[in-house]
Amino acid sequence: MKQKLESIINKGKMMALAGIMSLVPLTLSSQSLKSYVEPRAGIVIPVSVEKQTYNPSFLVGVDYGFNVEKIGVGLELGVDYFHSSAEYIKTNTLWQKLNLNFSPFELFLPNAKVKPYLSAGASLLTEFSAIDIPEFGVHDELSNSTFGLEFGVGATLFDRINLRAAYTFLPTSENVKGMITATMGYRFLFGGKKF
């Protein structure tokens, strides 16, 4: 009797689990997935430590991302490039990013022409620097990587044009406290897919 009861309970658990698992694809399939590739351009302004100044630099980059429209959440992978210089130092930087975006407008006003959003994520800056001090005969080349945390705001206009301003905090960098970026991009959409 005890074994029969355990068998019935186990079968009930299995059926309940199977029922829950069968709902997951149904739930996901009802969500609209819009993916895009976005070439971008803008400026980056390093926030320097004391007694060191950097000029703003021109930045170019490309993102690949997708948005789950019905919940207003998106994920974005990107890489940027910029060249910066300070006294005696010239640096080329590759900037890899992973950001999570949230747009309440996707939830409440899906047909709005302008959709503001918030973003947060992590980044990795890889810098290739050349140091030249001719009066002392110094020439050196070095590279290093720095981890960053990014927070930003942006807006998409007509689902295509994307404007963004962000601050990236660089806790492990010896040269800068962070980076301020302002970019504009155009999204090539692969949208409206169901998954």
Steps between C-alpha positions, in 0.01 A plus 500: 500500500780740594682424173184562296446833675863606433462392137184709459667804665807465274280473190310808612828692544618390155172608337508837677860557391417400143205740503715789624770425242243489220392855593853644463520474116142627477589804712820568306334455162253776584785751548617704200876508453647793304872475425725761341848600393589860581806686368568799726717810522551760771743641751667364810628726779737340753448617858861526609677473829663810647767683297421305183278629221366320195330649199165366376542235230294389203351155554365244252335171583245237416242323717298185458192482720149377541190619683216292638235761424222376725710533814710798390835329565795470264853366496783658302856401408731762356853598414631857467830650387654837580840668497599730786805702590649681794843654550757239384236222471295381201249220552283284278211341687268210424193507722285188533159534666208294623192702601150429622238755389156571642237715328169548681368656178512158334256383766264795533529694171621248240403727207685808631736663250757572774583226752735599784686220679746430781808283457755338727780256432863401510787583270862415432738767366817375335752780452807503277720795598817657364702723735746744343715748694758613240701723734578198716525248216203302630285290270288223644196300392266324736151354516259437782135413560259671736160384623216752513137540610276703272176688572315698238184648355388507142210520261406333176318712244272326249658163603809590293697797629661443839643773724690409817697667780686283750755508778741210547662468841852350481594389852825326402642764264812691605451777242131594499206481739251437224374581151208713386363404158238653272413306184252485217428189297272357235336162560465244224205297628437128471186535703168355579622142533332251727709262704 
